[in-house]
């Protein structure tokens, strides 16, 4: 499949314009403008990551995930395919979106209110840290899949390119602060730093956290060491 054409995000364009304006005015740039890349804060709704074997079990032999929407991180997408999650009280969430491409482990990410309604007690974990977490049942058009573990509440986290990590002085696995402005201003004090040359600077919070702080386009956000 050919690589998608991804246009610059509004935040990236605004970031470049601000830098050029400060340079033209010969004025010192604020820290947020001096940073290597623009900061993007996105809300991550409930979803799951699946292995190729899980996709086969749920959708049938030879099935491949189909991108519906490309995400901010390069090569990541929300798939057309969804599954039904069955919780410990036999309560269900239908249309649980799969994010692709496939991974080497199965993981379900829920907000606190999602987990509460389903009867889960889920820990706050970084992605991939699923040992000792609850399991669940997934249902797809071709069958059921029982996961012995893998249901988490994803820790607020920030994806950083190594240049961004060096600029902010943070090591992989360290923690940062994210200050959200606006009418419901608040600061997140334990934002997990994930660093990779493949990453673009982006903070992920879940729907509960996003609703609480009122993050939206135009709301000022600042990343702090």
C-alpha positions as CSV (number, residue, x, y, z in Angstrom):
1,X,0.0,0.0,0.0
2,X,1.5,3.4,-1.0
3,X,2.4,5.8,1.8
4,X,-0.4,8.3,2.5
5,X,0.1,12.0,1.7
6,X,0.0,13.8,5.1
7,X,-0.4,17.5,5.0
8,X,1.2,19.7,7.7
9,X,-1.0,20.0,10.8
10,X,-2.2,23.5,11.8
11,X,0.0,23.5,14.8
12,X,3.1,22.8,12.7
13,X,2.2,25.7,10.3
14,X,1.6,28.1,13.2
15,X,4.8,27.1,14.9
16,X,6.9,27.8,11.8
17,X,5.1,31.2,11.2
18,X,5.7,32.3,14.8
19,X,9.4,31.4,14.6
20,X,9.8,33.4,11.4
21,X,8.1,36.4,12.9
22,X,10.3,36.4,16.0
23,X,13.4,36.1,13.7
24,X,12.1,39.0,11.5
25,X,11.5,41.2,14.6
26,X,14.9,40.2,16.0
27,X,13.2,39.5,19.4
28,X,14.1,36.6,21.7
29,X,11.7,33.7,21.3
30,X,9.7,32.2,24.2
31,X,10.7,28.7,25.1
32,X,7.7,27.1,23.5
33,X,8.6,28.7,20.2
34,X,12.3,27.9,20.4
35,X,11.5,24.2,20.9
36,X,12.4,21.9,17.9
37,X,8.8,21.0,17.1
38,X,5.3,22.3,17.9
39,X,3.5,20.8,20.9
40,X,0.3,18.9,20.1
41,X,-2.1,17.7,22.8
42,X,-4.6,15.1,21.6
43,X,-7.3,13.1,23.4
44,X,-7.0,9.4,23.0
45,X,-10.4,7.7,23.1
46,X,-10.8,4.1,24.2
47,X,-9.3,1.7,21.7
48,X,-7.3,-1.5,21.3
49,X,-4.1,-2.8,19.8
50,X,-4.0,-6.3,18.4
51,X,-1.5,-8.9,17.2
52,X,-1.9,-10.4,13.7
53,X,-3.1,-13.6,15.3
54,X,-5.8,-11.8,17.2
55,X,-7.0,-10.1,14.0
56,X,-7.2,-13.5,12.4
57,X,-9.2,-14.9,15.3
58,X,-11.7,-12.1,15.3
59,X,-12.0,-11.4,11.5
60,X,-11.0,-14.6,9.7
61,X,-8.0,-15.9,7.9
62,X,-6.1,-13.5,5.8
63,X,-7.9,-10.4,7.1
64,X,-5.8,-7.2,7.0
65,X,-6.7,-4.0,8.9
66,X,-7.9,-1.1,6.7
67,X,-6.9,2.4,7.6
68,X,-9.9,4.7,8.2
69,X,-8.0,7.8,9.5
70,X,-4.3,8.5,9.7
71,X,-3.1,9.7,13.1
72,X,-0.5,12.3,14.1
73,X,2.2,9.8,14.6
74,X,3.8,8.6,11.4
75,X,2.3,5.3,10.1
76,X,-0.3,5.0,12.9
77,X,-4.0,4.9,12.0
78,X,-7.5,4.3,13.3
79,X,-8.7,1.2,11.4
80,X,-12.1,0.7,9.9
81,X,-12.5,-2.5,12.0
82,X,-14.0,-2.4,15.4
83,X,-14.7,-5.1,18.0
84,X,-17.1,-5.6,20.9
85,X,-15.5,-5.7,24.4
86,X,-17.3,-7.8,27.0
87,X,-16.5,-6.9,30.6
88,X,-16.7,-9.0,33.9
89,X,-20.3,-8.0,34.5
90,X,-21.3,-9.1,31.0
91,X,-21.6,-5.4,30.1
92,X,-20.4,-4.5,26.7
93,X,-18.8,-1.7,24.7
94,X,-19.5,-2.1,21.0
95,X,-17.5,-0.5,18.3
96,X,-14.2,-0.5,20.2
97,X,-11.8,0.9,17.6
98,X,-8.7,-0.9,16.6
99,X,-5.6,1.1,16.1
100,X,-3.1,-0.1,13.5
101,X,-0.7,-1.4,12.5
102,X,-0.7,-4.6,14.4
103,X,1.6,-5.0,17.4
104,X,3.3,-7.8,19.2
105,X,0.9,-7.8,22.1
106,X,-2.9,-7.3,22.7
107,X,-3.8,-4.3,24.7
108,X,-7.1,-2.5,25.5
109,X,-7.0,1.1,26.7
110,X,-10.0,2.5,28.6
111,X,-10.7,5.7,30.5
112,X,-11.7,5.4,34.1
113,X,-15.4,5.9,33.5
114,X,-15.3,3.2,30.7
115,X,-13.7,0.8,33.1
116,X,-16.1,1.6,35.9
117,X,-19.2,1.0,33.8
118,X,-17.8,-2.4,32.7
119,X,-16.9,-3.5,36.2
120,X,-13.1,-3.4,35.7
121,X,-10.5,-2.3,38.2
122,X,-7.7,-1.2,35.9
123,X,-4.3,0.1,36.8
124,X,-2.7,3.2,35.2
125,X,0.1,1.8,33.0
126,X,2.4,2.8,30.2
127,X,1.8,1.2,26.9
128,X,3.1,-2.4,26.8
129,X,3.2,-2.8,30.6
130,X,0.4,-5.3,30.9
131,X,1.7,-7.9,33.4
132,X,-0.9,-8.5,36.1
133,X,-3.6,-6.4,34.4
134,X,-7.2,-7.6,34.0
135,X,-8.2,-9.6,30.9
136,X,-11.4,-9.4,28.9
137,X,-13.4,-11.0,26.0
138,X,-13.4,-9.5,22.5
139,X,-15.9,-10.4,19.9
140,X,-15.5,-9.9,16.2
141,X,-17.5,-11.0,13.1
142,X,-15.5,-14.3,12.9
143,X,-15.3,-15.3,16.5
144,X,-14.3,-14.6,20.1
145,X,-10.9,-14.0,21.6
146,X,-10.3,-14.2,25.4
147,X,-7.4,-12.0,26.6
148,X,-5.9,-13.2,29.9
149,X,-4.5,-9.7,30.5
150,X,-4.0,-6.4,28.8
151,X,-6.8,-4.0,29.9
152,X,-5.2,-0.8,31.2
153,X,-5.9,2.9,31.8
154,X,-3.1,4.5,29.7
155,X,-0.9,6.8,31.7
156,X,-0.8,10.4,30.4
157,X,2.2,10.4,28.1
158,X,4.2,12.4,25.7
159,X,5.8,11.2,22.5
160,X,9.2,12.9,21.9
161,X,11.8,12.9,19.2
162,X,15.3,12.6,20.6
163,X,15.8,16.3,19.7
164,X,12.8,17.2,21.8
165,X,13.9,15.1,24.7
166,X,17.3,16.8,24.6
167,X,15.7,20.2,24.5
168,X,13.5,19.5,27.5
169,X,16.2,17.6,29.4
170,X,14.1,14.4,29.9
171,X,15.1,10.8,29.6
172,X,13.0,7.9,28.3
173,X,10.7,6.7,31.0
174,X,11.0,10.0,32.9
175,X,8.1,12.3,33.8
176,X,7.1,15.8,32.6
177,X,4.5,18.4,33.4
178,X,1.8,19.5,30.9
179,X,0.1,22.8,31.7
180,X,-3.3,23.3,30.0
181,X,-4.7,26.8,30.0
182,X,-8.3,28.0,29.3
183,X,-11.3,28.2,31.6
184,X,-10.6,24.8,33.3
185,X,-6.8,25.3,33.5
186,X,-4.9,22.5,35.2
187,X,-1.5,20.9,35.2
188,X,-0.7,17.2,34.7
189,X,2.3,16.4,36.9
190,X,3.2,12.8,35.9
191,X,3.3,12.7,32.1
192,X,5.3,9.7,31.0
193,X,8.1,10.5,28.4
194,X,8.4,8.1,25.5
195,X,11.3,8.8,23.2
196,X,11.9,7.5,19.6
197,X,13.4,8.9,16.4
198,X,10.0,7.9,14.8
199,X,8.0,10.2,17.2
200,X,6.6,13.6,16.7
201,X,6.0,15.8,19.8
202,X,2.6,14.9,21.0
203,X,0.9,14.5,24.4
204,X,-1.9,11.9,24.8
205,X,-4.5,12.1,27.5
206,X,-7.7,10.1,27.7
207,X,-11.3,11.3,27.4
208,X,-11.9,11.8,31.1
209,X,-8.7,13.9,31.4
210,X,-9.5,15.8,28.3
211,X,-13.0,16.7,29.4
212,X,-11.7,17.7,32.9
213,X,-9.2,20.2,31.6
214,X,-11.3,21.4,28.6
215,X,-8.5,20.9,26.0
216,X,-9.5,22.0,22.5
217,X,-8.0,23.7,19.5
218,X,-6.9,27.2,20.5
219,X,-6.4,26.3,24.2
220,X,-2.8,27.2,25.2
221,X,-0.7,24.2,26.3
222,X,2.8,24.1,27.6
223,X,5.2,21.2,28.2
224,X,7.6,21.6,31.1
225,X,10.5,19.4,32.4
